[in-house]
């Protein structure tokens, strides 16, 4: 239940003559994570809701960019007026007397528990599960990392209620900062007696990065409303997911990266870190498949021209010419068209006859010339319409079936589920390479039910995937299938 700032209700809960007490909030954050902004939002929210608010900050030592405790106390103005005097508010948090603790990183949440700021009789703990290693962890001669699962378990045991989520990923996927995600989680936890609209109004009054902050706020709010979604995962997996978010944001847009995180959600809750890591890695690669739009985008980037100039050691008095050999087939043309039109093209004999002379041979495009550059730049500019293309729909239907199969196998055979996730490595490249890899992948996925009758289905699938990657003729795969007494559907 949310804490009540209404004086009569508070008195009824504590006894008619009991004094109304302030709500106490501690924000523990590292430098650069917007702890001051979060504190300002809370103060602004409370003051516009009829409260007296006081905020202080105590900077910490230079540890992981410096940790700071922001302390806030809120007191109903109506109660102060009824008493005829202003409340006396504390400047620092007192162990055992903190109602809400917001931690921008998991170790900081652990420190708050250690200091006694989190107690089971009153504290709501809201914390991000991502990690930024301390100096002691980094300088240990062996693996000196603190166990993330132990930190989360300690937080759950110490708090009255808890909300754990990876606020760093929420922030990255929305182009915002952790403070906005924490503010959303605070609203979603209902630990304060204010409506969601009041929280959002405080962000708008701030006037800086409003849209991105509101997006992160919304994601944090939904996570808190959904209950405890904490899953302790290794730092390597966290980094994999973070890189996946960056890759997909660059590939399409932040909304596309958010779809990636949503698809990972069931695996984050599965309790299988290895499976989560493999799915996170290969899902990011598959969702950023190489289509004509992506190829054109990469070939026209300024960073690419700079890299080529550096590689050939271009002198100031020299001119660089870059020629690209391209051979788009009818299939690539159809894949880039809207789905309906693309399917028509693939099924039309007349269209094939018309386009065949144009696609029979490859062509050279000089991207260092104005005409060649503009041609590819125009293709790269189709990115906003990628979701409507035939290729997008086909790839995402395959992705859906792949994820469904992994989820179905995970409870019964986690090892097989991991190998199914890894099998995505067969699907890569574009043109003939992509077509061959997709064909082998789908053949092996159709064999999963037969493999399950073997003594080591995960081992069989691993061997078959390695064989499929051994050569581009398919001979090694056919030999491996024969040896395993499996007949792959064609």
Number of C-alpha atoms within 10 A of each C-alpha: 9 11 14 18 23 16 19 15 13 18 16 11 12 13 11 11 8 11 13 22 18 21 19 22 24 27 27 24 26 23 16 13 17 16 27 20 15 22 23 18 23 22 21 20 21 24 17 12 15 14 22 20 20 18 20 16 18 13 14 14 10 11 13 12 13 13 21 19 23 24 22 27 27 23 26 23 20 16 21 16 11 9 12 9 9 12 18 9 17 15 15 17 19 13 14 15 17 24 24 27 25 28 29 29 23 24 23 24 28 20 16 23 22 14 12 15 24 30 23 15 13 17 23 27 31 27 30 27 27 23 21 15 18 15 12 12 14 13 12 10 8 8 9 14 15 14 12 20 16 12 19 23 12 15 28 20 14 22 23 17 21 22 28 25 25 25 27 24 27 28 23 20 29 25 16 22 24 29 30 31 33 33 28 27 30 28 26 24 25 18 19 18 15 17 12 16 10 16 21 20 15 19 26 16 12 13 9 10 13 17 15 18 25 22 20 31 32 23 24 30 23 17 24 24 18 12 14 15 16 19 21 24 21 16 15 11 18 21 16 19 23 18 15 24 27 18 17 22 21 13 20 18 17 18 13 19 27 20 15 21 21 12 16 18 14 12 22 21 14 14 13 17 18 16 25 24 24 21 26 26 21 19 23 22 18 17 21 18 20 17 19 21 20 19 15 21 19 16 17 19 12 9 11 12 17 11 11 13 16 11 9 9 10 13 10 6 5 8 9 12 10 14 13 13 10 11 15 17 18 18 15 18 17 20 24 22 19 18 19 12 15 21 15 12 20 15 11 11 10 10 13 14 10 10 14 13 9 14 17 12 11 12 14 12 17 17 21 17 13 9 12 17 16 14 15 21 19 13 16 20 14 17 17 10 14 20 15 14 20 21 24 19 16 12 14 14 11 14 16 11 12 19 19 11 16 21 16 13 18 18 12 10 14 18 18 24 24 22 21 28 23 19 23 23 18 20 21 17 14 17 16 10 13 17 14 19 21 19 13 23 19 19 15 25 19 13 15 18 11 13 20 16 9 12 9 12 19 20 15 19 22 17 14 21 23 16 18 23 16 13 11 12 11 14 13 17 23 17 13 18 18 12 9 14 9 14 13 17 11 9
